[in-house]
Amino acid sequence: MPVEAASPERVKELRENYDGIAREVEQAAQRRGAGPTPRLVTVSKYKPASDILALYEHGVRHFGENYPQELEGKARELPKDIVWHFIGTLQSNKCKMLAAIPNLFAIETLSSVKAANHLHNALSSSPSTRSVPLNVFIQINTSGEGQKSGLAALTPSSSSGEALDLALHILDKCPTLRLKGLMTIGSLDASRSATPNPDFERLKETRDLLVEVLCSKAQAEGASEGLRRGVEQIERDGGLELSMGMSSDFVEAIEQGSTNVRVGSSIMGSRPPKQ
């Protein structure tokens, strides 16, 4: 069944919003100077397929969803070359559903070996034909807030921990997954700060420490073939990405090194409460 078109007024609003954010992303990237322009992921949770289609027909391809059922339904209904990002809490019992979505580009919220195993097993047995491994980002709780998901950040005095264990497991034991980067949801207070955001600094530091340790372990005598190949892939990719920055702080995130920003309300408008 075709997706019902949004009203001309809504189409105009969405496209103007997106173009404005895209300009801000480009300008922030130019101020930063180094590296390519970050990927802009439009967060479309709770929004109708007609809104996504209006932006798709404007050339937008990267969209983010928080709920597996909503993502699965939209992926089935909308064009197959949309590039989906799952950015919600990853539950083991939803891995099979996500694995079956052929145009799922990335899961940005991986935070346990258990979930990695479920996802790997689901992908291994999925009828979906995927020519390359599924990208995953390890979620880091940079603010240390108890209500937020994610693993502890690494520090120079503690460069081992669950984040390193999970990265090693993905590279060595999960060939259907590709470790793409790290992701964080910073604290609200940090996003309002006039100084550099400490959450973004912690994610950068964690990324740098993690890559250093992974490279060292891959070069050590007796390193597994999976680990060696995984580290070689990270090097071919130009390093691990940083997914950080949302509507309230994506400009600062880009200036501090983000390669992937997730913007919802500034493009799509306010969301109704979840029913």
N, C-alpha and C positions, 0 to 999 in steps of 0.2 A: 504494500500500500504506500503510495507516494507521501512524502512528508508535506504537510500543509505549510504553505509559505507564510512568513511573517508579514505583518502590515508594512506598507512603504515607510511609514513613520518609524517603526521599530527597526527596520533594516537600516535606515539612515542613521538612527541613534547608535546602533551597534557598530557600524562601520566607522563613524566619526570617533567614537570612543576608542576603538582598536587602533586607528591611525594615530590618534594622539598619544597613546601609550607606546606604540612602536617608535614614534619620533623620540620620546623620552628615553627609551632603551638605547636607541642609536646615539643620542647625544651623550648619555652617560658612558657608553662604551668608548666614544671618541675622547672624552675627558680622561678616562682610565688609560687609554693609549695602547695597551698590550692585548694581543689576542683578538679573535673574531668577535663579532657582535653576538651577545648571548641569545640563546633560544627563548622565545616568548611563548609560554604555555598559557592558553586561555582556559581558566577554570570555569567549567560549565555546569557544575552540580546544581540540581533542582531546576535547571533551565530547560525549556522545551527544545525538541529537535529542530524546530523551525528557527530558533535563534542560532543554533550551530550552523545550520544550512546557510543562513544569511551571511555568516562570516566565511564559511567554506567557499561560497561563490564569490567572495571578495579576495580569495587567495590564501586564507588562513588554513593551516593544516594541523597544528599541534593543539590538542585539547586535553584537559585534565579532569578526571572524575574521582569522587571519593567513595562511591558505593558500588560494589561489584554488580549487583542486579541492574542498577541504573546504567552503568557502563555497558553491560552486556546487551541491554535492550537498545541503547542508542547505536552501538556498533553494528547491530543487526539491521537497523533501520536506515542508517546514514551511509554515504559513499565509503567504499572500501579503502580508499587511499587517505582517509583521515588517520592521523598519527596520534594514537591514544596514550595517555600517561595515567597510571593509577596512582593516586596520591593520598588515599585513605588508609585506615588501619587494615593491615593485612592479616586476615584470619585464615588459619590452616584449612578450614572447611570450605573456603571460597577459592582456593588455589586452582582447583580443577576448572571452575567456571572461567577464571581469568586466563588460564592456559589455552582455552579453546578459542580465544579471540585472536584471529590471525594478524590483525593490524594493531595489536598492543605493542607499543614501542618500548615502554619502560614501566617498572614498578619502582616507585621512589621511596618506599617505606619499609624496606626489609630490615628486620632488627633481631632475628634469631636464627640459629642453625636449624631449629625445628621447621620454621617456615620455609627456609631455603630448601630443605629436603622435600617438603610437601610440594613446593613449586617445581623443583627438578623432576620429581616423580610424575607429577601431573603433565608436565611438558613432554616427558619421555613417552607417555602413553596417550598423548592427545592426538586425535585425528587431524588437527590443524597442521597444515604444512607450513613450517617456518624455516626459511633458508639460512637464518643466522640465529645465534642464541638470543634470548630475551635479556635486554638491558635491565640491570638492577642497581639501585642506589641504596647504600646503607644509611638508615636514619640515625642521626646523632642528636642526643638531647643536650644541646650546648648550654642551655640555661639552667639545667638541673632541676627544673620544675617537676614535681611529683606527678602532676596530672598529664604530662606529656610523654608520648612514647619515644623510644630511641635509646641507644646505647651511650655510655659515658664517653666524653671526649678524651682523646689521648693528650698527654703532656710530656714535655722533655724528661721529667722525672718518672713518668709512668707511660712508656710507649707500648706496653702490652696491655691486654684486656680483652673484653668481649668483642670490641670492634675489630681488632686484629684477628682474633679467633674466627670470627665470621668471614672476614675477607679471605683468610687462608682456606677455609672450608669451601667457599664458593669457587675459588680458583682451582683447588685440588680435587674436589668431589662432585662438582655440579657443572658438567660440560654444557648443559642446556642453558646456563646463565652466563651473562657477561657482566663483570663488575665494572659499572660505568662511572660511578662517583659516590659522593656523600651528599646527604640532604639534611637540612635542619629547618625547624620552625622556631624562630627566635622569640624571645620574650617581648611582650608589648612595651614594657618600659624601655628596653634596649632599642626598640625600633623608633622610639620618640626622642632618643638622646641626640644632643647636638654634637657629640663626639663620635669617633668611629665605633660601630656596633661591636661590642665584645663577643656576641654570639657568632658573628661572621668571622671575626678574627680566630675564634676557637675552632671553627670548622676548617678554616684554611690551615691552621697549625696541625690539626688532626690529619688532614689530607697529606700534608707534607711529611709528617712523621710516619704515617701508614705506608706511603710509597717508599720511603727510605728503608723501613724494616722489610717490606715485601721484596724489594730488590736485593737486599742483603741475603735474605733467606733463599731466594731463587738462585743466587750465585754460589751458595754453600754446597759443599760436597754432599751428595746424597739427596739433593732436592728432587722432588717428584717432577715428572714430566708435565703434569697438569699445572703445577705452580710455575714452572719455567714458561710454559706457553701462555699462561694467564698474564704474567708480568710482561712478556713480550707484546701481548695485545694491548696492555695499558700503555706501553711505550709507543706503539704504533698509533694509538688514539691521541697521543699528546699529553698523557697523564690522566688522572682522575678528575672528573668534573665536580663542580660545586653547585648544587641546587639550593639556592637560598634567595630570599626576597619575595615578598607578596605585595599586594596593592599599596600597603602603607609604607613600605621600605625598599621597594625594588631598585630605586635609583641608587641608594646608599649601598645596597648589596652588589650591584654591578661595579660601582666605584671601588669596592673592596674585593672584587675578584669573582663574582658569580658568573657562571656560564649558562644558567638555566633559571629563569624567574617564572613564578606561578602567580598570575594576576587574574582575579575573578571579578569582584564587585566594581572595580574601576572601568571594566569593559562591559560586563553583563548587567550591571545595576545591582541593587540590593536583592537579597534572596528571601523568599518566604521561609518561615520556620519549618523545620522538618516535621512531617505529620507522624 
